[in-house]
Amino acid sequence: MRTMEKDWALIASYGLAAIAELKKAVLGASGIQAITINKSDSSYHFGEVELYVKRDDVIRAKKILDDQETA
């Protein structure tokens, strides 16, 4: 297993890169390191942008994003 797969966990995916980057910023403001991986097609702009956090932060990150969506 590669290090990326071992240390990071996918917590969400979004159809728009801007939304994924906004969620990443929300997590960053809460002290959680997050990364996005754009898996959308560059020519036709369809696909998903995946949001990853360190495995130790998964539960906290999901709670922060859930709280942010209901606020």
C-alpha positions as CSV (number, residue, x, y, z in Angstrom):
1,M,0.0,0.0,0.0
2,R,1.3,3.4,-0.9
3,T,1.9,6.1,1.8
4,M,-0.9,8.3,0.4
5,E,-3.4,5.5,0.7
6,K,-2.2,4.6,4.2
7,D,-2.1,8.0,5.8
8,W,-5.1,9.8,4.1
9,A,-8.8,9.0,4.0
10,L,-11.4,10.1,1.5
11,I,-14.2,11.9,3.3
12,A,-16.2,13.5,0.5
13,S,-16.3,14.2,-3.2
14,Y,-17.8,17.1,-5.1
15,G,-18.8,17.9,-8.6
16,L,-17.3,21.3,-8.5
17,A,-13.7,22.1,-7.6
18,A,-14.7,25.4,-5.9
19,I,-16.9,23.6,-3.4
20,A,-14.1,21.1,-2.6
21,E,-11.7,24.0,-2.1
22,L,-14.1,25.8,0.2
23,K,-14.6,22.7,2.3
24,K,-10.8,22.3,2.4
25,A,-10.5,25.9,3.6
26,V,-13.1,25.3,6.3
27,L,-11.1,22.3,7.6
28,G,-7.9,24.2,7.4
29,A,-9.4,27.0,9.6
30,S,-10.2,24.4,12.1
31,G,-6.6,23.1,12.2
32,I,-7.2,20.0,10.0
33,Q,-4.9,19.4,7.1
34,A,-6.8,18.5,4.0
35,I,-6.0,17.9,0.3
36,T,-8.0,17.8,-2.8
37,I,-7.5,15.5,-5.8
38,N,-9.2,16.6,-9.0
39,K,-10.3,13.5,-10.8
40,S,-12.5,15.4,-13.3
41,D,-11.8,15.3,-17.0
42,S,-9.9,18.4,-18.1
43,S,-11.5,18.6,-21.5
44,Y,-15.1,18.0,-20.7
45,H,-15.2,19.1,-17.0
46,F,-17.1,16.1,-15.6
47,G,-16.1,14.0,-12.7
48,E,-15.4,14.5,-9.1
49,V,-12.9,16.4,-6.9
50,E,-12.0,14.3,-3.9
51,L,-11.4,15.7,-0.4
52,Y,-8.9,13.8,1.9
53,V,-7.8,14.2,5.5
54,K,-5.4,12.4,7.7
55,R,-6.9,9.2,9.0
56,D,-6.7,10.4,12.6
57,D,-8.8,13.5,11.7
58,V,-11.7,11.7,9.8
59,I,-14.4,11.8,12.5
60,R,-13.6,15.4,13.5
61,A,-13.5,16.6,9.9
62,K,-16.8,15.0,9.1
63,K,-18.4,16.6,12.1
64,I,-17.0,20.0,11.2
65,L,-18.4,19.7,7.6
66,D,-21.7,18.5,8.9
67,D,-22.0,21.3,11.3
68,Q,-21.0,23.8,8.6
69,E,-23.7,22.5,6.3
70,T,-26.5,22.8,8.9
71,A,-25.5,26.3,10.1
